[in-house]
Structure formats: C-alpha cells, structure tokens
Amino acid sequence: MAPHQRRARPRRLAVVAATVAASAALASGPGFAAGTGAVRFADPSAPAPTPPATAPAAEPAETPAPPQPEQAAQSPKNVPAFGAYLDFGARGVARMAELSQWLDGAELRVGHTYLPGDRWSNIEGRPGFLDVWADWRREKDDRMLVLNVPMLERNEEGVPDAEVRRLLRQGASGAFDHHFRALAERLVRLDVPDTVIVLGWEMNGITYTHRCGPDPQAWKAYWNRIVTTMRAVPGQRFRFDFTPSRGRDAVPWTQCYPGDDTVDIIGMDSYDQPSGMSFDQQVKEPLGLQAHVDFAKAHGKAVSYPEWGLFRNGDNDDYMRRMLAWMDEHHPLYNTLTDYCPHGVWQCRDNPRSSAVYRALLSGRTDDTGPAEPTDPATPTTPDIPTTPDTPATPAEPTPPAIPGQSAHCSPLELGDWVEYWLGGKLCIRFDWWSRSG
C-alpha cells in the first residue's frame, strides 16, 4: 500500500511473544495464570495502544434503524460466506456470537485472525494462541478459519529493501522451511487441517517485511517453497490465498503472482480509499476490483476479500452498499469486514450510516436465505447494542465470556494492563500454595 494510503493496522499482534513469555515465567512460581490453575477475577479492559498501533475495539456502534429498506443484488441461494475481523484472540471468538445477534441471527461462518509477525516462534503458532479459534471452527462443519500468516519475522519493523531482498533469497533456498512445517503440523494437531492460509498478504505494498517489491522472483520462489513445505505435512488440506491490496500500490501485484500450482484463492484487500475515489473508480482502476475478478477467472481461481471496510472517505454508506452488492454479484469464497475504527460498523461509533446499511443488508442471512428486510424502526426486535443475559444493557464494549468469581484463598498481583490482557485476567497468588500437593 502506497504511503498516502497507509492505514491503521492491528500492531498489537507484535506484543504477543513478550507477554506470553512473561506469563510463563510468572506461572512457574506460586502464582498461577489462566489455564494453569489461576482464579480469574475479571477480564481487564483492552489497554490503550501505543501510536501508531490500532486502537482496541471500541463499543459497538449505536446504529439507528435504517430509514429505507435496502435491497442487495443477491438471489436467495449461494449466499457468500462472511464474517468479520473482531479481535485476534479469544475476544474475537466471543464477539462473533454478539455480532450475529446484532444481525438478527445471521450466520457468521468465517472466523478471521492473524499470527503475530514479530518473531519466528509466533509465526509457528505459539502453543495456546490458536486453540480457541480451532475450537470455534470444529463446532460446525461448514465453518471456515482464515489465518493470515507472515512470511518473515520482524514483519512491521521497517526492514530496509536490501535486507528484505537477502531474507527473501534465504527463504527461497529453504532456510525457513522448518518454521512453516511446524505451523502446518500444529494446525493439523488442532484438527483444523482445512484452514485458509492468507500467506504474505499485501505483498505489493511497502508496509511489511514480507513485501514482494525488493525481489519479485525470490518472493515467488519463497512462496512456492512455503506452500510445498506445508502441503507435505500428512493430513493437511490447506487452501492458500494470494491477497494483494487493491490497485497498483508499490509494485503491480500481478508481478508477484507465484503461479496456479501453489495458489487456491486469489483475494484482495479493498478499503474505501484514497480520498475522493468513487466506488466506480475502485472497480475500474488498473489492478482494481474488476481486474481482480478477471484475473481470478482467467486462472480458474475463487476470489475472496479477507480485509475490506471504510477508510479515507469516512462514513461512506454508498461504498458500503456497493461493496456488499459487488460481493453478492461475484460470489467470493468468503469475505471478512475489518471491524475496528476507522473501518468498521459494529465496534466503531464513527460510521452510523454505513452501519445501518450493513445491518440492513446482512441481518438474518444464512446459507438458505438471501438478504433480509431491515427491522421496522417502530418495532425493533433486537437491541441496538449486543448484550448477553448476565450483563448490563449497555456494556462499555462487546461483552466478554463469563468468568469465574474471586477465590477467598488468593491475592491478585498488579501486573499492568498488557500482561493482564494477555493472561486473560489478573495473576493470583494462593495463600495456601505451600500446602498444595503435587
């Protein structure tokens, strides 16, 4: 993505490794973390990010009922599978049910998360990170887990082109095969061997270390090597999604295409940008939306939209309406809205008009139904803000899962917001730890 198009990213992923390591060290003593015998007092609020990090998900938008019925260009059959990126951890899974409730029971069949790209151990899928997503996927046969996988560590650290070029050539020679073999084996062990792998996404831009521009030939050879390595793991049924950002960006994305043998899906990340660009222009621009579907058709591949949403043009309900209609027309394998500010419609208060359109067009959708009629403003059947039976009617943010109460035999430690956020609660030192057997 060109510099003027750079958007906020979920950089919180980069802190996972340090926090998980801290939790492991703390759990080795008399204190116990979540999952190792700890008593969780309350889920801490998502801490304020360090700029330019993405803000934690805000309170769901208080969406007014749509003033006019919306009509999508979709027949009652073959409704595209959809979901939203809501958070990369357990909160993301919990919020999917709440978003479905807000959409009058619409079936969210796609769960979307990202592996942190800070270090190789996280790209391998650190133990515990993917478990909750795997559990969600296995609950229903028709669900789909979409996992963005970085191709290189230090993925958002501004690594210079010369270093990127060297790393891509190392990868193409097999230096990093073992990391991707480890990831594939972990996914198979978790019984999610059909995960959709969005490998090296937005490679045509300048944001990520895994970008293609410094050496397209080495990038393609490296992609092919990763796919070959992961496909060699017994039991796998992965599908690999080649997903550039819309438009030419730093390098034409067609120059990065690694070949039909190692690509199953051709995706596109398509936000409403740059400022002043109409949806028609987004369709017709070089390497834009039309070029994407034409390219995929020529190569016999399904299309997808792993990331899409509002951006430079603000609360643009015309973009929202037409992007949904575009996807209904072209039947992607899946799409997942990026649902945090400034892109989103449920966890972001800033886009009420687009939120109304999204809710009207997707409410009640399942595999067997087309777009539902919007709720009558005079007789709403669902609350404007998602709730659960045990929470107040207007929570400060989407309601996390219920948690156990406080134990009378332990004392909480104050470890700071980030550590508590990743532990899933406060660390507790039991008063009777010295008397515990085993």
N, C-alpha and C positions, 0 to 999 in steps of 0.2 A: 504494500500500500504506500502510495507516494506520501512525502512528509506532510503535505497540506491535508491529506485525508486521514492522518493517523487518529485513531480513536482510542478511548479508554479500553484497557484490557484487564482480564482477571489476574493481575500480578500477584494476588495473594497466594497463588499456587507456589510461588518461589520460596515461601517461608515454610513449606510443609516439612522438609527434611530436618531443619534445625529444631523445630518444635517437637516432632516425633522423637528425635534423639533425646531431647531434654526430658520428655515424658518417660522414656525407657530408663534413663538414669535415675529419675526420681522414684520410679516404681520398684527399683531394686532394694530400697530401704524399707523402713517400717510404714511408709505411706503407700497407698495403693491407688493406681489410676483406673479410669473407667475401663472395664473389660478385664481387670486383673484383681477384682475384689473391692474396688473403691465404692464408697457411697457417694452418689452424685447429689449435690444439693439443689442446683438449678443451673440450667444452661445459661452461660454468660452471654451478654449481648455481643454481637459481632463487633470487634474493635474498629476504631476509626483507622482508615488506611493511611499509609504514608504516600504522599503525592509522588509520582503520578498514578498511584495504584487505583484500581476500580473500587468505588465505594461499595461496602456490603449492601446487600439487598435492602431496599427501603420498604416501608409499609406499603401493602398493596394499594393501588390507586382506588380512590373512591369514585367509581365510574358511574356517571349518570346513565340512566336508561337511554338507549338510542332514540333519537327523535323520529327517525324514519326507518321502516323496515329495510334491511339490506338483502340483496339477492346476489349470491355468488354464481359464477358460471360453472357449476358442478352438478352432474347428474347424481341421483341417489346411490349409484353404485361406484365402486372403486374410489372411495374417499381416501385421499393420501394420508399415510400415517404421519402424525405430527406430535410434537412435544415442545418443550422449552428448556433452555439452559437456565436453571434457577439457583444453583449453587453447586460447587464441585464435590461436596461431601455429603454427609448424612442429611443435612438440612435440605439439600436439593431433592433427595428422595421423598422426604416428608412433605415438602411443599407441592409435589406433583399431585397428591391427593387433594390438597386445598385448591390448587388451580383448577382441577377437574370439577370440584364442587362449584367454584365460581362460574364455570362454563356449563352449568346445569347438567353435570354428569357426562360431559364429553369425554371420550376415551383417549387418554394420552398414552399412546403405545410406544413412544420413543423417549428413552432416558439418555441424557447427554452430559458427559463430564470430560475432564481434561486431566492428563498426567502432568505433574509439575515438571518443568524442564530445567531445573536448577542444577541437578547432578544425575549421574547415571543410575544411582541406586533408586531414584524416584521414577525414572523412565522405565525401569524394570518392573515397576508396580510394587512399591514397598508393601510388605505384609500388613493387612488390615485396611489399606486405603480403598481397595476396590470391592471389599466384601459386601458392603451394604448395597452397592449397585448390582452385584451378582445376585444377591437375594431377591431384589426387586425384579430383575429380568426373569428369574426362574419361576416366579409366581404365576405367570401366564405364558402359554406357548407362543402367542402372537406378538409378544413384546420384542423390542429391539434396543440393544445397548449400543450407543455410539460413543466411541472413545477417541479423543484427539491425542495423538502420540507424537511428541517431538522427535526429531531425528538426531539432534545433538544436544549435549548439555550446555549450560550457560546460555540458554536459548533466548533470553531477553536482556543480555548484558552488553549489548553494543559491540560485539566482537568485530574487529575490522575485516574487510574483504579478504586481505591476504591470508589471515588466519582461517577464515571460513573456507577459503579455497583449499588450504592444506588439510583441514579436517574432512572436507568432502572427499578428497582423494584418499585419505586414510580409510574412510568408511567404505569407499568403493573397492578397496583392496581387502576388506574383511576385518579390519581392526576392531570393529564394534559389533560384530555378529553376535557375540555371546550375550550382550545386553538384550537384544531383541529375541533371542532364543529363550532367555529367562522370562521375559514378558509373556511370550506365547505359552510357555509351559504353565505359568501362573494362571492365565486365563482359562486354560484347559482344566487345570485342577479345580478352579472355581466353578466349573461346569457352565461356562459361558463361551464355548468354542466358536459361536457364530457371531461374535462381536464385530461390529463395523469399525474398522480402524481408519480414522482420518489422519493419515500419515503426512507429516511435514506441511501442514496447511498454510495457505497464503504464501507459498514459496516464491511467488512473483513479486513480492514487496521487499521492503528493507527492514521490517520490524524484527525478524527472527534470525538467530544464528543459522537455522536450517534453511536459509533462503537459497534460491537457485542461481541468482544473477552472477555471483563471482565465478562460477564454473558450471554451466548447464550440463555439459557432458558428464562431468563427475557426479553431479547431483542425480542425474537419471540412472547412472550405473549404481550409485549408492542405494537409491530407492529400490531398484530391482534386486539388489543383494538382500536388503531387509525383508522384502516380500518373500523371496525364495527361502530365506532362513526361517521365517515364521511359518510358512506353509509346510516346511519339512517336519514340524512337530506333530507327532501322532495325535489324532483326534481332533485337530483343528478344522474349522470350517469358516475361517475369517473371510470378510469381504473388505477390500482395500479401496478407499475413497480418495481420489485425487481432487483436491479442493483449492483452487486459486481464489484470490479476491477478484471481484468484477472489474473489467476494464484492463487496460494495458499495464498499469502500475509501473514498477521499475523495469520490468522486462516482460515481453509478451508471454503469457502463460503457456501458449502452445509450444514454445521453445523448451519448456520444462517437461512436457508430457513424456513419460517413460516408456510408453508402449502398451498395446492392448493386452499382452500376456500377463502383466502384473497389475492391471487396473480393473476393478469390478464396477466401480461407480465413478462418475465424473460430477463432482459437486461444484458449488460456487457460493462463496460468502458475499452477500449483496446487501449492504446497508444503504440507507437513503442519503446519498452524498454524491458529489460535492454540493455545496450550497448553490441553489438556483437550478440544479439539474432536474428536469421533469422525469416522470416515470417513462414516458415515451423515449426520451434520450437515453435512459438507462438500458432500455431494450435495444436501441439501435446503435449505440456507441460501439466502436471497434472493440472486439472481445468482450462485449456486454452480454446481456441476458439472452438475446436471440442467437448470437454466435455460440454461446454455451450449449443451448439445446441442439443447435445444428451440428456442432462438433460431436456431441454425445451420440446423436442419431447416426452420424457417419461412421462412428466407431462401434456401434451396436451396444452402447452402454446406457444404463439407467442414469438419471440425474438426481441430484439432491441439493438441499440448501441447509447445510449444517449451522450457519450463522446468518441471520438477517434481522433487520429491525430499523427503527428510526435513527436519525443522527443529525446531520448538518442542517436539515430543513425543518427541525423542530417537530411539533405535533402535527404531522402531515397526514391527515386522515385519507387523502387521495392516494398517497403511497401505500398505506396500509390496505385499503380496499383493493387496489390494483395488484399489489404483490400477492395477496391471497387469491385473487382471480387468476393471476398468472400461474400459480402453482396448481390450482384446480384444473386449469387447461392442460398443463404439461405433465401432470401426474408424476412428480418426483417419488423416488422410493421412500423418502422421508423429508421432513423439514423441522427445524427447531429454532424458534424465536429466541434471540438473546434478550432475556427479561431482567435487565437491570438498567438504571438510568445511564445514559440518555436514550437507550434503545427500546426499552420495554414498555409494557402496557398494564401489567398486573402489580409488579413490585415497585413501580415508579409512578409517582403522582403527577409527573410533569406533562403527561400526554393523554388528557381525558377524552379528546375527540377520537383519537386513534384507538384508545382503549374500548370505547363504545363500539366502534366498527369491528374490532377483533372479537369482542364478546358476542356481538350480534351474529356474526357470520360463523363462528365456531361453536356456539352453545349447542349442547346436545348431540354433537356429531359422534357417531360410532361408525363401525365398518358397514353397517346396514342402512345408514341414513345419510342424506345429504345435509346441506346447511339448514339449521333450524330457524324458525321465525323468532325474532327477538322477543324478549319478555315484554308484555304490555306494561308501559310505565306506571299505569294506575294500579296494577295488581302484581307487583313483583313476587316471584316465587322463590327467589334465593336472595341471601343478603348481599349487599354491595361489597362487603369485605369478608373473606373466607374466615370461618370460625370452626372450632371444634366444641363438642358439648361441654368440656371441662374448662373452657377459657372464657374470658370476658368477651363481650360482643364486639369490641373494637380493640384488638391487640395492637401493640406497637409495631409488630412485624408478623409475617406469617407464623402461625403457631407451631413451635417445635413439638416433637413427640412427648408424651407423658413420661415423667421421670420419677424414680423412687424418692421417698421422703428422707429427711435427715435422720441419721443414726444418733442414738444417745451415747454412743461409745467412741466417738471420734471427733477430731477437731480439724476444721478446714485450714489449708495453707493459702495465703495470698500470693499467687504466682504471676499475676498480671493477666490482662485480657487475652493476649495472643496465645499464651500457653494454655489457659483455661478453655479457650475456644476450641483448640485442637484436642485437648484431653476429653472434651465433652462435658466439662464440669470442674468443680474445684477438687483439688487433691486433698485426701482426708488421711490424717494420722490417727489410727485407732489407739485408744487409751490402753487396751488390753493386748497390744501386739506381742508383748513379751511372753504371754501365756498361751499363745496360739500354737498348736501342734503342727508338725509337718512344714 
